[in-house]
Amino acid sequence: MTETLFLTSADVDGLATPAEFVEAVRKGYRQYGEGAPAEPRTTLPNDDPAGFLTAYASVLPETGAMGGYMYTAGFGASDAWFLTPLFDAESGEPIALLDGASMNPFKTGATGAVGADELAREDATSAAIVGSGPQARGQLRALATVRDLETVWIYSPTKDHRESFAGEMDRRLDGSVAAVASAGAAVEGADIVVTATNASEPVFDGDLLEPGTHVTAMGQYDADKRELDTTTIEQATYVPDIRDRAFQDAGSFLYALEEGAIDEEHVHADLGDLVAGNAPGRESDEEITVFDSGGTGIETVAGAYLLYEKAREEGLGRPIDVAPGSEALTGE
């Protein structure tokens, strides 16, 4: 038997800061850029009851862990459930099983922040956040660890939601955070634009982007849906989290490709290439850049291992026994 630590969302909620998530995820993507294996998600849809099962994984040798997410959304319960198995990268033994719900916005936000750190102008001080849910919250809190944000504009379709979110973030962050009445009002003049929505159609007009703007899109990973219009993709230096994902479920990229506005060479590099120094990030102050983040096992394993180490230090979690194949595969 091997003792494996089970960690609930309550165990790990608030255990790590946004800045710690950012550094762990940055280290994970550097390993991926140096050759550590990771693959895009696999999603299995179901029609009745409507829902889907998704899984993705990675191996991070330097971090010392491997694993990923397996989660469901929809089905009869009309909810989502996130489980993260974590294994030791050297022995292969299971070391933890996490209820991954509470870490989701923070590990995803950290990925957006790493992308922005590589691609946004160093002097960027203003941001637009389109969306006001947990993912938008994670994106903004992480972004504020890599850029000194003086002004943030928030837009989402529901007035109460955007105003409540803006008020919360205005109290939490050093800069000024305010709600605005349209996506265009948020985006126009912003140095950094973050989309964190469940929209099926573009959420702003790409013609509003000024030279030098960076865009992080993280709300859609569906070939038939997109947050960004073709204008945005066509004029931008385009970087996905994993290169292969651009051709699988990055709807904004695929729409632009289908419309003939770009070709397959429009993918500049992926995030691992930038962090590992295999490709340049931003090369001029006038360049418009896009980081397309759909979720990978890289940030999941990096974030989960960070929480696992902190939980062990704090004495959190409950040990469970897992039988190795040599004992459990009896053939009887």
Residue pairs with C-beta under 8 A, 6 or more apart in sequence:
1 321
1 322
1 323
1 324
1 327
2 93
2 94
2 321
2 322
2 323
2 324
3 319
3 320
3 321
3 322
4 94
4 95
4 96
4 97
4 319
4 320
4 321
4 322
5 95
5 96
5 97
5 308
5 311
5 312
5 317
5 318
5 319
5 320
6 96
6 97
6 98
6 317
6 318
6 319
6 320
7 96
7 97
7 98
7 99
7 307
7 308
7 311
7 316
7 317
8 99
8 317
9 99
9 100
9 101
9 102
9 103
10 102
11 311
11 316
11 317
12 98
12 99
12 102
12 103
12 307
12 310
12 311
12 316
13 102
15 307
15 310
15 311
15 314
15 316
16 24
16 106
16 303
16 306
16 307
16 310
18 106
18 109
18 110
18 113
18 138
18 141
18 142
18 144
18 145
19 145
20 306
21 106
21 107
21 109
21 110
21 142
21 303
21 306
22 110
22 113
22 114
22 117
22 142
22 145
22 146
24 63
24 110
24 302
24 303
24 305
24 306
25 107
25 110
25 111
25 113
25 114
25 298
25 299
25 302
25 303
26 110
26 114
26 117
26 275
27 60
27 62
27 63
27 302
28 58
28 60
28 63
28 298
28 299
28 301
28 302
29 111
29 114
29 241
29 271
29 272
29 275
29 276
29 298
29 299
30 272
30 275
30 276
31 60
31 61
31 62
31 63
31 272
31 298
32 38
32 58
32 60
32 242
32 271
32 272
32 276
32 298
33 270
33 271
33 272
33 273
33 274
33 275
33 276
33 277
33 278
34 272
34 276
36 58
36 59
36 60
36 61
36 62
36 298
37 58
37 59
38 56
38 57
38 58
38 59
38 242
38 296
38 297
38 298
39 56
39 57
39 58
39 242
39 244
39 297
40 56
40 242
40 244
40 245
40 248
40 249
40 294
40 296
41 54
41 55
41 56
41 221
41 245
41 249
41 294
41 295
41 296
42 54
42 55
42 56
43 52
43 53
43 54
43 249
44 52
44 53
44 54
45 51
45 52
46 52
46 53
46 74
46 75
49 74
49 75
49 76
50 74
50 75
51 72
51 73
51 74
51 75
52 72
52 73
52 74
53 70
53 71
53 72
54 69
54 70
54 71
54 72
54 73
55 68
55 69
55 70
55 71
56 68
56 69
56 295
56 296
56 297
56 300
57 66
57 67
57 68
57 69
57 297
57 301
58 66
58 67
58 68
58 296
58 297
58 298
58 300
58 301
59 66
59 89
59 301
60 66
60 89
60 298
60 301
60 302
60 305
61 89
63 89
63 301
63 302
63 305
64 88
64 89
64 90
64 305
65 86
65 87
65 88
65 89
65 95
65 301
65 304
65 305
65 308
66 86
66 87
66 88
66 89
66 301
67 84
67 85
67 86
67 87
67 297
67 300
67 301
67 304
68 84
68 85
68 297
68 300
68 301
69 82
69 83
69 84
69 100
69 295
69 297
69 300
70 83
70 84
70 85
71 80
71 81
71 82
71 83
71 100
72 80
72 81
73 79
73 80
74 80
80 101
81 101
82 99
82 100
82 101
82 104
83 97
83 98
83 99
83 100
84 96
84 97
84 98
84 99
84 100
84 103
84 300
84 304
85 94
85 96
85 97
86 94
86 95
86 96
86 97
86 98
86 301
86 304
86 305
86 308
87 93
87 94
87 95
88 94
88 95
93 324
94 322
95 308
96 304
96 308
96 311
96 317
97 320
98 304
98 307
98 308
100 300
100 304
103 303
103 304
103 307
104 134
104 135
104 138
105 134
105 135
105 137
105 138
105 139
106 138
106 141
106 142
106 303
107 299
107 300
107 302
107 303
107 304
108 135
108 138
108 139
108 218
108 293
108 295
108 299
109 135
109 137
109 138
109 139
109 140
109 141
109 142
109 143
110 138
110 142
110 299
110 303
111 218
111 241
111 271
111 293
111 295
111 296
111 298
111 299
112 139
112 142
112 143
112 194
112 216
112 218
112 291
112 293
113 139
113 142
113 143
113 145
113 146
114 146
114 271
114 275
115 216
115 239
115 241
115 271
115 291
115 293
116 124
116 143
116 146
116 147
116 192
116 214
116 216
116 291
117 146
117 147
118 239
118 271
118 274
118 275
118 281
118 282
118 291
119 214
119 237
119 239
119 274
119 281
119 282
119 289
119 290
119 291
120 147
120 191
120 192
120 214
120 282
120 289
121 191
121 212
121 214
121 282
121 285
123 191
124 147
124 191
124 192
124 214
125 147
125 148
125 149
125 150
125 151
125 175
125 191
126 149
126 150
126 151
126 152
126 153
126 189
126 190
126 191
126 192
127 140
127 143
127 147
127 149
127 151
127 152
127 153
127 190
127 191
127 192
127 193
127 194
128 152
128 153
128 154
128 155
128 183
128 186
128 187
128 190
128 192
128 193
128 194
129 136
129 139
129 140
129 152
129 153
129 154
129 155
129 186
129 194
129 196
130 136
130 155
130 156
130 183
130 186
130 187
130 193
130 194
130 195
130 196
130 197
130 203
130 204
130 227
131 139
131 156
131 194
131 195
131 196
131 197
131 219
132 154
132 156
132 158
132 161
132 162
132 164
132 165
133 156
133 161
133 196
135 196
135 218
135 219
136 154
136 156
136 165
136 194
136 196
137 165
137 168
137 169
139 194
139 196
139 216
139 218
140 152
140 169
140 173
140 194
141 169
141 172
141 173
143 149
143 192
143 194
143 216
144 173
144 174
144 175
147 192
148 174
148 175
149 173
149 174
149 175
150 175
150 176
151 175
151 176
151 177
151 178
152 166
152 169
152 173
152 175
152 176
152 177
152 178
153 178
153 179
153 180
153 185
153 186
153 190
154 162
154 165
154 166
154 169
154 177
154 178
154 179
154 180
154 186
155 162
155 179
155 180
155 181
155 182
155 183
155 185
155 186
156 162
156 165
156 197
159 179
162 179
162 180
163 179
165 179
166 177
166 178
166 179
167 177
169 177
170 176
170 177
170 178
180 186
183 203
183 204
184 204
184 205
184 208
186 193
186 204
187 193
187 204
187 205
187 208
187 209
188 208
188 210
189 210
190 213
191 212
191 213
191 214
192 213
192 214
192 215
192 216
193 204
193 209
193 213
193 214
193 215
193 216
194 215
194 216
194 217
194 218
195 203
195 204
195 215
195 216
195 217
195 218
195 219
195 227
195 228
196 218
196 219
197 203
197 219
197 220
197 227
198 219
198 220
199 219
199 220
199 225
199 227
200 220
200 224
200 225
200 226
201 225
201 226
202 226
202 227
202 228
202 229
202 232
202 252
203 227
203 228
204 229
204 232
205 229
205 231
206 228
206 229
206 230
206 231
206 232
206 233
206 234
206 235
207 231
209 215
209 232
209 235
209 288
211 285
211 286
211 287
211 288
212 285
212 286
212 287
212 288
213 288
213 289
214 282
214 288
214 289
214 290
214 291
215 228
215 232
215 236
215 288
215 289
215 290
215 291
216 290
216 291
216 293
217 227
217 228
217 252
217 290
217 291
217 292
217 293
218 292
218 293
218 294
218 295
219 227
220 226
220 227
220 251
220 252
220 294
221 245
221 249
221 250
221 251
221 294
221 295
222 249
222 251
223 248
223 249
223 250
223 251
223 254
224 251
225 251
226 251
226 252
226 254
226 255
227 252
228 252
228 290
228 292
229 252
230 255
230 256
230 259
230 261
232 252
232 288
232 290
233 252
233 253
233 255
233 256
233 261
233 262
233 266
233 290
234 256
234 261
234 262
235 288
236 288
236 289
236 290
237 268
237 282
237 283
237 287
237 288
237 289
237 290
238 246
238 253
238 262
238 266
238 267
238 268
238 290
238 292
239 267
239 268
239 269
239 270
239 271
239 274
239 281
239 289
239 290
239 291
239 292
240 246
240 250
240 253
240 267
240 270
240 271
240 291
240 292
240 293
240 294
241 270
241 271
241 291
241 292
241 293
241 294
241 295
241 296
241 298
242 270
242 271
242 272
242 296
242 298
243 267
243 269
243 270
245 292
245 294
245 296
246 253
246 254
246 267
246 292
247 253
247 254
247 264
249 294
250 292
250 294
252 292
253 262
253 266
253 267
253 292
256 262
256 266
257 263
257 264
257 266
268 279
269 278
269 279
271 291
271 293
272 278
272 298
273 279
274 280
274 281
281 289
282 289
311 317
